[in-house]
Amino acid sequence: MKVINSLKTAKLREKGCRVVRRRGRVYVINKKNPRFKARQG
C-alpha cells in the first residue's frame, strides 16, 4: 500500500479503481488487481 498526497492520480492509473472512505482515511482499492492499493491521510 502506498501513501500518497493525491488519490486522483492513483484512481486514473487503472479502470477498476475505487475511492473508499474507511475510519476517516481515504483509500483506493482495485478488485481486479488487489496489489494496487493507495491511502491518503
Buried (B, 14 or more C-beta within 10 A) or exposed (E): EEEEEEBEEBBEEEEEBEBEEEEEEEBBBBEEEEEBBBBBE
